[in-house]
């Protein structure tokens, strides 16, 4: 059925294929020109300038609101990671020292809780 020239699906497919070929040819011609590259370069420069301006304005706004900027938050996160790694090193060292002391058994016993209950007196006395 699709080999008939009056098939609407085939006609639609052929029309789309021709439009795509024409659009590709026009786009290649436009993109290959010197003017297109100049305009693209100018637009890219304007976009970068606008991003920098918005970033500066946002930083000033955050300072005026007494809020940290993204750079300050990143710096704070890095400092926290450094502190956490140092704490982990200290914890590992303490665990290693504790294990060494426990394995040596050099007469140092862990502290015992105070004894609050007294043994009965020698007279065998009960309560008076």
PLY file of the C-alpha trace (Angstrom):
ply
format ascii 1.0
element vertex 128
property float x
property float y
property float z
element edge 127
property int vertex1
property int vertex2
end_header
0.00 0.00 0.00
2.84 2.40 0.73
4.15 2.18 -2.86
1.18 4.19 -4.23
1.99 7.82 -5.01
-1.33 8.87 -3.45
-0.54 7.29 -0.06
-0.76 10.19 2.44
1.90 8.71 4.75
4.38 8.39 1.88
3.63 11.91 0.66
4.13 13.25 4.20
7.38 11.33 4.59
8.72 12.61 1.26
7.75 16.19 2.10
9.51 16.01 5.49
12.64 14.54 3.94
12.80 17.35 1.36
12.23 20.01 4.03
15.01 18.49 6.15
17.43 18.51 3.21
16.61 22.16 2.46
16.96 23.19 6.10
20.30 21.38 6.44
21.64 23.02 3.29
20.56 26.47 4.48
21.98 25.91 7.99
25.32 24.72 6.59
25.52 27.76 4.36
24.69 30.16 7.22
27.00 28.50 9.74
29.88 28.51 7.32
29.81 32.28 6.86
32.15 34.74 8.60
29.20 36.78 9.86
27.73 33.81 11.70
30.98 33.15 13.55
31.25 36.85 14.50
27.68 36.93 15.83
28.22 33.69 17.73
31.41 35.06 19.26
29.64 38.29 20.28
26.71 36.40 21.81
29.07 34.16 23.76
30.97 37.18 25.06
27.74 38.90 26.05
26.54 35.77 27.83
29.77 35.45 29.81
29.63 39.15 30.72
26.02 38.83 31.84
26.85 35.80 34.00
29.70 37.68 35.67
27.49 40.72 36.29
24.70 38.60 37.78
27.24 36.77 39.96
28.67 40.04 41.26
25.20 41.42 41.94
24.18 38.23 43.74
27.30 38.32 45.91
26.62 41.96 46.86
23.02 41.07 47.65
24.07 38.18 49.87
26.57 40.40 51.68
23.88 43.01 52.27
21.56 40.31 53.65
24.44 39.02 55.85
24.30 35.59 54.15
27.28 33.52 52.98
28.08 33.33 49.29
28.56 30.08 47.40
32.33 30.43 47.57
32.17 30.90 51.34
29.94 27.84 51.71
32.33 25.76 49.61
35.25 26.96 51.73
33.36 26.11 54.91
32.56 22.63 53.58
36.22 22.01 52.76
37.26 23.12 56.25
34.65 20.83 57.81
35.94 17.89 55.77
39.46 18.64 56.95
38.32 18.77 60.58
36.41 15.50 60.18
39.44 13.74 58.71
41.60 14.99 61.60
39.01 13.73 64.10
38.96 10.34 62.37
42.77 10.17 62.65
42.57 11.03 66.35
39.87 8.39 66.90
41.97 5.75 65.13
45.00 6.68 67.21
43.00 6.49 70.46
41.56 3.11 69.48
45.04 1.83 68.69
46.42 3.10 72.03
43.48 1.62 73.93
43.97 -1.74 72.21
47.71 -1.67 73.01
47.05 -0.98 76.70
44.39 -3.68 76.92
46.62 -6.26 75.22
49.67 -5.52 77.38
47.89 -6.15 80.66
50.59 -4.29 82.52
48.70 -4.15 85.78
46.81 -1.02 84.95
43.23 -1.99 85.48
40.38 0.13 84.28
38.87 2.27 87.04
36.23 0.52 89.12
33.07 2.16 90.37
33.13 3.24 94.02
31.82 0.69 96.48
28.91 2.16 98.37
27.55 -0.94 100.06
29.42 -1.92 103.24
29.79 -5.52 104.42
27.97 -6.49 107.63
29.86 -5.73 110.82
31.76 -8.46 112.73
29.35 -8.34 115.67
26.71 -9.69 113.35
24.53 -6.88 114.29
21.45 -6.09 112.56
19.74 -2.82 112.72
19.50 -1.38 116.29
0 1
1 2
2 3
3 4
4 5
5 6
6 7
7 8
8 9
9 10
10 11
11 12
12 13
13 14
14 15
15 16
16 17
17 18
18 19
19 20
20 21
21 22
22 23
23 24
24 25
25 26
26 27
27 28
28 29
29 30
30 31
31 32
32 33
33 34
34 35
35 36
36 37
37 38
38 39
39 40
40 41
41 42
42 43
43 44
44 45
45 46
46 47
47 48
48 49
49 50
50 51
51 52
52 53
53 54
54 55
55 56
56 57
57 58
58 59
59 60
60 61
61 62
62 63
63 64
64 65
65 66
66 67
67 68
68 69
69 70
70 71
71 72
72 73
73 74
74 75
75 76
76 77
77 78
78 79
79 80
80 81
81 82
82 83
83 84
84 85
85 86
86 87
87 88
88 89
89 90
90 91
91 92
92 93
93 94
94 95
95 96
96 97
97 98
98 99
99 100
100 101
101 102
102 103
103 104
104 105
105 106
106 107
107 108
108 109
109 110
110 111
111 112
112 113
113 114
114 115
115 116
116 117
117 118
118 119
119 120
120 121
121 122
122 123
123 124
124 125
125 126
126 127
